[in-house]
Amino acid sequence: RPPSTASSNRKTRTSNKLSQIEPRVVNNSCLVEGCERGALTNPPCREVYVRSCTGCEVTVDRGCGDVELLSLQHCDKCVLNIVDSEIRYLDVTESGLTELGKVPGRLVMLDVSRNSISRLSPVSCSNLVYLTLSHNRLVSTRGLQYLPNLIYLDLSYNNLSNVQHLDK
């Protein structure tokens, strides 16, 4: 468990009205915990952990080739922007998600459990092997039919009456 860094997160002013968050860096891992209304853009670490934040914006794009794992947990009203990145492991549990949008193409593992996702946009990710959608509000599996390498799928604790659209 990452140590609390709420008091150590330094902020500087940015033009988008959010303060830039400077994460605590420990052994090539960036840690941010307990921040309110801040922006974390292209963190300089292989692993990024954001915990218990409110109203934050996390951006990882092609200019940030180092991030392989991004974990955003117990966050409220946060925005996650992933554009052409090399992220392979994405964990967005208990963060109030209501919809699963576009998934980064290089992802191998995606965990969006314990959210409020009720519908899925078509998920097309040829590298995805592990997908956890447990403890959401799904009523259909439509959108999951384009995952040719998927080995593990957890749909437990949803509102599903049947499972369709999963043919390979």
Buried (B, 14 or more C-beta within 10 A) or exposed (E): EBEEBEEEBEBEEBEEEBBBBBBBEBEEBBBBBBBBBBBBBBBEBBBBBBBBBBBBBBBBBEEBEBBBBBBBBBBEEBEBEBEEBBBBBBBBBBBBBEEBEEBBBBBBBBBBBBBEBBBBEEBBBEBBBBBBBBBBBBEBBBBBBBBEEBEEBBBEBBEBEEEEEEEE
